[in-house]
Amino acid sequence: MKIAVTRSTKSDQSAEARAKADEKFAKYLDWLHNADSSVEYAVLSHERGNLGEIEQCDGLLLTGGGDVHPKFYGKNDIHHRAEDVDERRDAFEFSAARRAFDGQLPVLGVCRGLQVVNVFLGGSLHLDLAAEGFESHASKKENELRHEIILERTSLLTEITGAMNGEVNSYHHQAASIPASVLKVSARSSDGVIEAMEWDERRQRSFLLLVQWHPERTRDKENVFSKTIARKFLEEVRQAAKQSQRDFLQTQPT
């Protein structure tokens, strides 16, 4: 089984910034590899121009990074408040999401990945949580900023984790504001910020889980909001790979 994993590598980054970006990206691969050492990856980015590689993959992981440009959710007049925007990455990842949904691939969105999918499907974002009256959710130090989340009783996330509440890390200054009409909120922080979303109606749709925290950076490796998500995502990807193989065999001449 093979997973498409998005990332951004800017040519104008300093050597130090690139090294930090490489270290952060490696955590995604290590996280999934620890759950299943057999998993393979295709790294997708607009710099590589390799969107077509998703056709050889069985799942899509949309990773963290800079802000989605506000023009994509109707807030272009205050775009100066966004941080580290890259419209080329936005467009590339919207296309990746479209191909994944069209191909019935399992999709996991992490931090920015949640925001990308929500905007792509018609939702909007808080440009800056602190500026809009919420407590800060952005960790700026090495020490992990953590807070409580409260899950919806009837949700995929509850099924996966077996929990109704718990603690997650927090590295974001934006969050979903209005969920897309086809999505529902499956967890919020204690101050009401959306922390996870999924399909509102799962029937006939492939796996989709969107989380605002970073499960791949969680220092407590036994945290259910990290390890169970990796396991479930890979389980869904494995099933998608098997189905793809069955579909291929059915098209071969006998």
Beta strands, then each sheet from edge to edge (+ up, - down):
strand 1: 2-6
strand 2: 40-44
strand 3: 59-62
strand 4: 107-110
strand 5: 124-126
strand 6: 146-151
strand 7: 165-169
strand 8: 175-178
strand 9: 183-189
strand 10: 194-199
strand 11: 208-211
sheet 1: 2+ 1+ 3+ 4+ 11+ 10- 9+ 6- 7+
sheet 2: 5+ 8-
end
